[in-house]
């Protein structure tokens, strides 16, 4: 019901705005067409009001009402297609009063006469359809809505219909919340290779997932490097590969959500027999699957319901304002949850959300409402129908807009990982989100996402360190077909993802997609955009390049004309070559064309800009840019460094919040960015990859910085002392890989050793909000954590070939996990040091009577 109502309502809501916009434009239309458009707009506005009333009430989904809403939706879509096509079919009408303009306008009216007549006829027909749909509502009594239920909480009230502002949830590491009531299960099922079977079982998909996971664990290299063309392998090839991977090994595999005995038998028969004590653990929904496992000498693990004490602890983890000791009303509700963690967290999410919307509401008062709405039959033996009733109750209390956004998730396969950014962009492109309360659509979409997270209806599974649903991500054979050219005729396209395809060139007419908002060409061979791309004025997110392979999209002047762009990731910026420097003055004098930079910049910006770097100079026009990720700098001279610096300073004074620069050769970071007099003080994320003899002197002024990544950077006690004063820093990463740039890496490692004396101390204050600390280098110095700093640190990640030692882990009171990734080329001495770290962690666990900090060890293939 809600899917029909939501889709119909959103379709009409999107269209009424477009009709108003069409009326405001100065198209010369056939007589009476504007009256028809106004009539249609008024009819749809009335339908929208009626649909909004339906969304606010818990009305039974009778067949008449659903059929009428379907008709509304279909006519709205057809009208929208017609309206969207007007601009494309008529083009831009010349405006002005001089003779030349008058002649051009007369020619325009003559050449568009046929199209204007066709548009008039189409709009007339659509007017009749809208009129008939409106009449049917009255004729069949669809508008006779029942009165709202008084006192019942199933009807979403006015406060629920309007999505409230919700602050972004505090930054946290996924999976670091203390598990409740799962301690015994975690000990039994400690480390597994995991694969999802699900209801729509596909053996090939399961085998492919297992082969990839074992390859990553054994080689530590990328999937592309080890398993080319795995998507084309058949079951026989996959089984043979799996047998090769598991030969003479003991393995433990967790297969989640098996629905049938046949699925279990298919998986069992695909795995090689082992006498090394290997095991396969399955989760299932049906006892028949468990019995089949038992008959074949398998073991079944039965997850027990949470006891009352653990249930309340889980409830309080989400409803933080609940009293320390459980109240009678709380326990009554929790008893109906049957000790099932899923049900408990969803109910707790509903309560927490309600309390945030009304701070005067007491927990027990709202628990009374929840208790009255749930059947007394629920309890210890909670059935699937009982779980459904509880989940329906929580769903019915969602604001109407959120219901549509949540139902949109059903288009993704079960078990699929969904990118937050991609999902939000798709909501926007589908028209589900509109500006409200003075917020942009992006901010409203973020609020919707945060609300779903806060209600525990969407589960975050990983930390991060798409318009109209055209998503071709991962498709093959696009580069040699006409399919890509045909896309250019889809004039209303808003979202286009070609990520991970074999495309190496975009169609020349890509600029015809004038409504395109998102273009994702990451992990493709595309390095240049066609000239027509400058017409993509609605572009908001342009995502390109492959950082690992150092592939990037070349910055062009056409791209700098996309002034609506907010995300620009994966670009290459070219400076002037040595030859260009010698000839630039004469060339520019002949061209008589130059670009001056805006604002107060360096002296270098006041001279004429050579043709070769005009795209760089024009980059400052993108004043809405929030994220800029530069993957390569080429042919840079001193003047180019100054020019790029002035552009970054200018963008930082506008909207820039995320800045990433990968500079492996030009020295821009060390020579120019470090000396900035107007640094990017408003950044949330900063990633600098390239030689830095020391951290920039201005870095302690970045008071909003949450994530910092530094590569090829001087690492010593003084560096950490500077960074410790950043008040909002959540994640800090130091990386130094010999493969980045051999000579620079070796020089930096040697410099670090000399300056630090082989020892690095984390001093006794600072890093107040740091939760994730990473060090990655072939050789790690001795790390000592003194008592006091990093009070909130939860995870420490180290990647190395050799390590000296680590001291002071006991001073990191909230440390939950130490993750060690060790080179396959590591010497025996390194293995002894790892053993010492594990022993130290074990001593801390015993002293604190806690499972933390745990130590996880993995391996990477350094040669790969």
N, C-alpha and C positions, 0 to 999 in steps of 0.2 A: 504493500500500500504506500509506504513512505517513499519507495523508489519512484512510483508513478507520480505521486503528488510532487515530490521534490524535483524530478526531471521536468514535469510540466510547468511548475512554477518558475524554475530557473530559465527555461526556454522563453517564457513570456517576459520575465523580468529583463533578460538580456535584450529582447527585441524592442520593448517600449523605448528604451534609450536610443536605439539605432534609428527608430522611426522619427523621434524628435530631432535627432541630428540631421536626418535626411531633409526634413521640413525646413531646417535652418539654413541648408545649403542653397546656393543661388542657381540651381539647375533650371533651365528653361524647359519645363515639362508640358505635355499636352494638356489642353484645357480640362478642368475638373479633376485632374489627377491629384492635386494637392488636397482637394476636399475628400477624395477617396482615402488618401493616406491618413488624414486627420480622423476620419471615421474609424478606420481600422485601429489607429492608435488608441482612440477612446474605448472601443470595444475590448481591446486587449488589456487596457488598464482596469476595466471592470472585472475581467476574468482573473487578472492578477490579484485583485482584492479578494475575490471569492476563494482562490487557491490558497492565499495566505491564511484565510480563516480556517480552511481545511487543515492546513499544516499545524495550526495552533490547537486543534481539537483532536481528541482520540476518537475518530469516527470509523465505524465498521466499513471495511472495503467492499461495499455492495457492487454488483456487476454494472449497474447503470452509471454509477459515479465513476468507476474506473474507465468505462468505455468513453464517457464524455471527456474525461481528462486526457485520454489518449488522442481524441480528436483535436482538442485544444493544442496539445503538443505538436501534432503533425502539421496543423495549419500554421502554427508559429514557426516551425522549422522551414516550411515552404516560403512564408513571407520573408523570413530572414535571408534565405538564399537569394530571393529576388532583390531585396534591399542591398545586400552585400555586392551584388553584381552590377548595380546601377553605375557606380563609379568606374568600374572596369569597362563597361560597355559605352559609356558616354565620354569618358576622359575628362579633361579640365576645360571648362568653357572660358574663352578669352574674355577678359574684363578690361574696361578702360573706355576712353571717349575720343581718342584721336582717330584719324582716317584709317590708318593701317589696322588698328584694333577692330574698327567697325567692319572692315572687309573680312578679317580673319573670323570674326564672330558670325558674319553672314554665311561664310563657308562652313563653319562648324555646324550651324543650325541646319544647313542643307544636307551635309554628309551624315548627320546623326538623326535625321527625320525618321528613317525606318526603325531605328533602335528605339527612339522615343515613343513611337506608336506601339511597338511591341511591348515596351515597359508599361504603357498605359493600359493595354489590354490585359496584361498579366495582373496588374494591381487591381483592375476592375473585377476580374475573376476571383482573386483572393479576398476582395471585399465581400463578395457574395458568399464565399465559403465561411468567412468569419461571422457573417450575419446568420447563416444557417446554424452554425455551431452554437451561437448565442441563443437562438430561438429554441433549439433542442433542449437546452438547460431548463427553460421554463415549461416546455411542452411535456417533458417527462418527469417533472418534479425533482430534478436533481438539486435544485437550490434549497429544498426544504431540509435544512440541517437540524438535527436534534439539539436541544438545549444543552449547554455545557454541564457536565456532572458537577454538582456542588459538593465540595468537601473531598472529592476523589482526587488522588494525586496522579492518576494516569494521564489526565489532561494537562498538557504542558502549559503552564501559565505564561503571562506576558513577560515575566522576568526570564523565563527559559527561552522564549522565542528570539529575544535579542541576545546575540552572542556577547558575553561580557568580556571586557578587557582582562586578559590573563597575562601576568608577567611571565617571561620565559623561565622555565624551571632552572634552578641553580645548576651550574656546571658540575657534572659528576662523571666518574668512570663507569661505563656500563658493566654490570656484573659485580660491582664492588660493594653493593648493599649486603649486609650480613644475612645469609640464608637462615630461615627460621624453620625449625622442625625437620630439616633435611640432613642433619649431620650424619646419621647412620647411612642414609642412602648415598651420600657423597663419598663416604669411605668405601662403600662397596663398588661404586661405579666411578672410579677416580679419573681414568684417562681412556678415551675411546676415539676410534675413527668413526665419525658420525655420518649417517646418510638417512634421508627421509624417503619412505616408501609411499605413504598416503593412499587415498581412496582410488585415484586414477593411477594404478600401478603401472610403471613402465620399466621393464628390466634393463633396457639399454641405458636409461637415465641413471638408474641406481649403480650399474657397473661403471659407467663413465665417472660418476662422482667418486667412487671408491678408488679407481685407478689414479685419478688426479690427486686425491688426498695422500695416497701412499707415495706418489711421486714427489710431492712437495715435502713430505716428512723425510724421505730418504735422500733427496738431492738438494733440497733447499733452493732450487732454482725456479724460474718462472715456468708457468704451464706452457707458454708458447715455445720456449726454448727446448723443452723436453718432449712434448707430445704434439708435434705438428699434425694437424688434420684429424685429431681424435674424434671430432664431431661426426666424421664420416665412417668411423670404425663400426663393424658389425659386432654382434654379441660374441661370436666365436673368437674374433681378434681380442676383444676386451677380456674374455675369460682367460685366454692364453697369457695376456699381459699381466693379469692379476695373479695367475699361478706363478709367473716369473718373479713378481714382486714379493710374494709371500713364501717363496721356497725356503725351507729350513728356518722359518721365523715363527715366533709365537705372536699371535695377533689377537686383538680384542676389538670387536666391531659392535657399535650400537645402531640398530635399525629402528627408526622411530615410526610409529603409526602404521603398522601393518593391519590391513582390513580383511584379508582372506587367507585361508589355509594354502591355496594355490600360490599366492604371492610369496608366502613363507617358503614353500617348497622350491619355487623357482630360484630364490636367493640362495637357499641352502645348497642346492645342486650346482650352483655357479662358483662356489668357493672351494678352493683346494682342500683336500683332507690333510689334517695336521696331527702329528703325535707330540707336539711341543706344549700341549696344554692350552691351546687357543680356545676362544669362546666367542659366541655370538649372542648378544642380548637384544631382545626385541621388546618394544612397547606395543600394546594392542588395545583395541576397543572391545574385542569380543572374546569370550571364554574359549570358543572353538579353536582360535589361533593358539591360545596358551596350552590347550590340551594336545594339539598337534605337536607343539614343541616338547611337551613332557613325554609323549609317546616315542619321540626320537632322541631320548636321553638328553633333552635340553632342560634348562632350569628356568623357572619363571619367577621374576621378582615382582612382588605385589607391593605397591606403594600404599602405605597405611594413611588414613585421614589424620590431620593434625589434631593433637589433643587441645583441650580448651585453652590452656595457658599459652601454647604456641599460636593458636588462632588469634588470641587477643594481641599478642606481641606483633604479629603480622599486620593486624588492623591498625595498631598504634604507629607502626612504621610509616603508614600513609596518612592517617588522621592524627597528626602530631599534637593537636590540641586536646585529644582525649585524655582523661585522667589516667594516672599511673596504674591504679587498680581498676579492674573491670567492674562496670555497673551491671545491675541486673538486666536492664534493657539492652545493653550492648551484647551480653551473653545470650539473650533470647534470640536476637537477630543472627549472631554468629552460629548458634546451634542449627538454625535453618540452613546455614551455608554448608553444613555437613562435613566440616573439616577439610574442604577442597580449596587449595590455595587460589586457583583461578577465580572461584566464586567470591572468596573473601576479598581479594584485591579489587575486583570490579565493584563490589558493594562499598568498600572503603573509598574507592575513587569517587563514587557518586556522592557519598557523605562529605568527603573533603571538598569537592567542587561546590556543593550546596553551602557549606560553611563559609567558603571564600566569597560567595556572592552575597551573603548576609551575615556579617560579623556578629550580629546580635543574637543569631540563632544558636541555641544550645545543642550540644551533641545529642543528648538524650531526647530532646523534643523531636528532632528530625528522625532519630532511630525509631520513635513511636510510629511515625508515618510509614517508614520502610517496613516495620513489623506488621502493621495493619494491612499493607498491600501484598504481603507474601503469605501464601497458604500455610495453615497450621500443620498440614500433612508433611511439610518438608522437615528434614532432620537427619538422623544418623545414616539412614540408608537412602541417600539422595539419588534419585533416578535421573536419567537423561532428560526426561520431561520436566523434572524439578529444576535442573540446571537451566534449561531453556526458559522457564518461567522467571527465574531470577535475572537472567541476562536480558530478557525482554523488558523487565521492569526498569533496569538501568538504561536500556536503549530508549525507551519511551520518554525518559526525562531529558533527552538531548535536545538542545535548540534545533529548530528546523534546518538551518543551514548546515549544522554539524551532521545531521542525519544523512544529508546528500553526500557530504564529503566522506563520511565513513562507508556508506554503501558503495562508493566509487572503488573502494579497495577490493570489492568482490571481482573486479576484472583481472586481478593478478592471480597467478596460480598459487595453490596452497603451499605454504612453506617458502614462498618467494621472499627474498630480501628486497626491500623497497627503499630507494634513496629518498631521504627527506626533501632535498632540494628538487629532485625530479618530480616528486609527487606534488609539491606545492606549485611548481610551474605548470603541471598538467591541470590542477584544479583551476588555476587562473585562466589558462587557455580554453578550458571547457565552459567558462562563464559562470562557474559556481561561486566565485568570490567577487564582491563589489566593494568599492571604497565606502567607508562609513566612519562616523565619529572623527573625521579629520585625518584618518589613517589611509595610507596607500593600500592598493590591493595586496602587495607583498606583505605588509604588516598585518593586515586582516587575516591573510592565509596563515601566517606564522601563529597568530592567536588561535586559529582553528586547530592547527597542529598541536600547539601546546595544551589546548583544552582536551584533546583526545589522549595525549600523554598523561595529563593530570588525572583523567578519569580511568586510566589504566585500560583503555580500550585499544590502544596502540602500544606495542611493547618495543622500546628501544633495545637493539641488540649489539650495536657497535658504535664506537666513536668515529667521527670523521677526522683525521690529522691532516611534465616535460611538455596548448592548444590542440585543438582538434588536429586524439588518441592515435599523427603518422609516426610511428616508432619502428624503424627498420633496424634497430640495433642488433648487430651480430649477423645480419643477412649476408649471404655470399652471392657471388656472380652478379653484383650490381654494376661493376665497372664496364662490362661489355654488353650491357642491355640497354634498351630504350626506356626502361622503367624510370630511370632517373630523369630523363628528359621530359617524360610525361608528367612528372611531379610539378614541373614549372607551370602547368595549366591548372593546377589546384590553387586558384587565386586567393582563396580564403584561408589557406593553410597558416596555422599559427605556431606549430611545433613540428620540428623535423629533426629526428635523431638518426644519424648514420654511424654511430659509434661502433667501432670494432668491425666494420665492413671492409671490403677490399677496394673501396672507392679511392681513386687517386686524383680525380679532377671533378669539380662540380660543373653542372651544365652552364653554358654561357648565359642563358636566360633566367638564371636564379633570381635576378632582380625583379622579375614579374610577381614574385611572392611578396607583395607589398605589405601584407599583414603579418608576416612572419615575425614572431617574438623570440623564439628559441631555436638556435641552430647548434647541434651537437655533432662535431666531426672529430671527436677525440679518437685516438688509436686508429686513424686512417692514414692514407698517404697524401692527403690534401695539404699542400704547403702554400697555396695562393688562392685567393678568391677572384672570380671573374670580375671584369670591370663593372658589369651591371649591378653588382652587389651594393654599390653606393646608393641604390634606390630602396634598400631595406631600412626605411626610416623608423619602423616600429620595433626593430631589433633590440631586445633587452638583455639576452644572455647569449654570448658567442663563445663556445667552448671548443678548443682545438688542441692539437699537438699530442705528443707522447714524451713525458719528461724522462723516462728511463732510456729511451732511444735517442734523446736529444733532438726530436723532430718538433718543428714549430711552424705556425702560420705566419707568413711574412706580413708585417704591418704595411698597409698601403693608405694612400690618401682617401680612397673610397671608404675604407673602414672608419676613418675619422669623421665621415659624414653621417654615421649612425649615432646621432646625438642622444638617442634615448637609451643607449647601452649602459647597463649597470654591472655586468660581469663580462670580463674580457680575459680569457685564460688561455695560455699556451701560445704566446706570440714570439716572433723573432724580430728584432729591431736592427736594421743595418745603418751604420754610419757612413762617412765618406772615406773612400780609400785614400792612400797617400797621393795618388795621381789626382784624385778629386780635390784634395786640399790645394795643390799647386794651381789648378785651373778654375777653381770655383769662382773667384772674383770676376774673371773675364766672362765666364759663362753666364753668370747672373746678370752682369751688366748688359749682355746681349739679349737675354730673355726679357729683361725689364719686369720680371715677376718675382715677388718675394712675399714672405709671410712674416709679420712681426708678432712677437709674443705679447700676450696681455699681462697686465699687472706689473708689479715691481720684481724684476728678475736681475740676473747677473748682467755685466756689461756685454758678454758674448751674445745675449739675446737681442741686443739693440741693433746689431748689424743685419744685413740681408742674409736670409737663410738659403744655402745652396739647394739646388733641386733635389740632390740625393737624400737630404734629411728633412724635406718638407713634411713628409708623413709623420716624422718624429715630432716636429714643431707643432703640427696640427693635432697631435694627440691630446693637447691640453683643452681642446674643445669639448672633450667628453666629460663634462662637469658633473654628470650623474653617476659616474663610475664609482662603484663600491668595492669591486674586486679587480685587481690587476695582477696577472701572473706572467712574468717575462721568462721564457725558457732559454733564450739565446740572445747574446749581443755580438755583432760582427762588425769588423772594419772600423772600430771606434778610434777616434783621435781625441786630443784634449778638449777641443771645442765641443765635440759630440757629448762627452761626459758632462760638460757644463749644461748643455742643452737638455739632456735627459734629466739631470738633477733639477733644473728649473721647472720642467714639466711635472715631475713627481711632487715638488713643493707646492705647485699650483693645485694639482688634483687633490692633494692632502688637505688643502684649505677648503675644499668643496665637500665631497662625499666619501672619499676613499677610506675604507675600513680594513681592507685586506691587501697586503703587498707582498709579492713573492718575486725575487730576482735571482736567476741562476746565471752567474757570470764566471765562466771558467777560464777566460783568457784576457779580457780587456783591462782588468784592474779597476773598473768603475767603483766597486764597493769600497776598496781601500783608499783610492785617490780622491773620490768625489763625494759619494754618499756619506762617508764618515765625517766629512767636514761641513756638512750642511748647516746653514745658519737658520733655516726654517724647517726643521725636521717634521716628519709625519706624526704629530703628537696624538692624533685621534684614532690610531690604528687599534684593532682588536687582535689581528694576526700579522706577524712579520716572519718571513722566511728568507734568509740570505744564504745563498750557496755560492761560495767563491772565496778567494783569499782575503782574509781580514786579519791584519797583524794585531789588532785589538778591537774590542767591541766599540762601536761609535760612542763618542763622548756624550751624545744627547740621549742615549737610550734610556737613561733613568727618568727622562721626562715623559715617557709613554705610560701615563697613569691608567689608561684603559686597556693596556695590552694583556691578553689572556693566553695567547699561544706564541711561543718564540722558538724558531728553529735556526740553528747556525751550523754551517758546514765550512771546513777548512779555516777554522777560527782559533785564535790563540785561546788555550784552555788552561787556566791556572786558578789559584785561590783568589787572586785579585779580581779576575773576571766574574767569578761567582759572587764575590762581595758586592760588585756593582749591580748585578742582576737581582740580588736579594731584596733590594728596596722597591721592586716593582709590585705595587699593592694588589693587582688583580691577576697576577700571573698564575695560570692553571697548569700549563704544560710547557716543559722546557726540554729541548732536544739539542744535543751536540753530536754531530756526525762527521766522521773523517774516514773516507774510503779511498784506498790507494788507486782504485779504478777511476775515481773522479778526474784526477790529474796527477800523474805519478810524481813529477818533480815538486809541485806545490804541496802535495800530501806529505812527501818525505821531509820537505823543509819545515812544514808546520809541526809535524811530529817531533822533529829534532829540536825546534824552538820551544815546544811545550815541555820537553824533557829538561832542557837547560833552565827554563824559567821556573819550573815547578820543583826541580830537584827530584822528579819522579814521584812526588806526593802532592795530592790535592786535598785541602781541608774545606769542608763546608762549615763556615763559622757559626757562632752561637746566637745568631739572630737573623730575622728576615724570612723570605719565602712564606709569607703568612697563609697564602691560599694555594700553594703548589700541591698538586695531587699526582702528577705524572712526571717522572724524571727519566730521561733516556741518554745514554752514552753509547756511541758506536764508533769504534776505531780498531785497527789491527792490533795495537798495543795500548792497553789501558793502564794508567798509572795507579798507584795506591790511592784509594778513596777513603777519607775519614769523615764521619758525620759526628760533629760535636753535639753536646746536649743543648737543646733549645730550638734550633732552626727546623724548618720543614715539619711543623707540627701536624699538618694535614696530609702529608705524603702518603699515598695509598699504593702506588706501584712504582717499582724501580726496574728499568729495563737496561740490560748491558749486552752489547754485541761485540765480540772480540776474537782474536786468535790467541793472544797472550794477555794475562792479567796479573798484576802484582798481588794485591790483597784488598780486603774491604774491612773497615773497622767502624764500630759505632752503630751497627744496625739496631741494637737494643735502644738507642736514643730516638728512633723513629717510631713513636708510640702507636701510630695508626697505619703502619705499613702492613699491607695485606699480601702482597705478592712480589717476589723477586724473580724476574724473567731473564734467564741467561741463554743467549743464542751464541753458540760456540762454533768456530770454524772447523771444518772437517780436516784441516791441516794443523790443528792445534797440537803442540807437543805434549808429552806425558806430564810435564811439570804443571801445565794448565789444568789438566784433569785433577791433579792433587789439590790445586787452589780451589777448584769448584767443590770438591769434597769438603774442604774447610768451611766454605760458605754455607753449605748444607748443614754441617754440624753446628755452626753458629746459629742458624735459623732454628734448628731443632732445640737448642738450649734455650732460646728465647721463648719458643712455644711452651716448653715445660715450665719455665719460670713464670709465665703469665697465664698458664692453664688455658691456652688458646690455640686454635689451629693456624693462627697467623704469626709470622709471615710464612707463607708456603713458598717453596722454590720450584720453579718449572724450568726444565732444561730442554733446549732444542738445538738443532744443528743446521748450519748452512754450508753450501758448497762454494767455497771461496774461488775455486778455479772457474766455476760457471759464471 
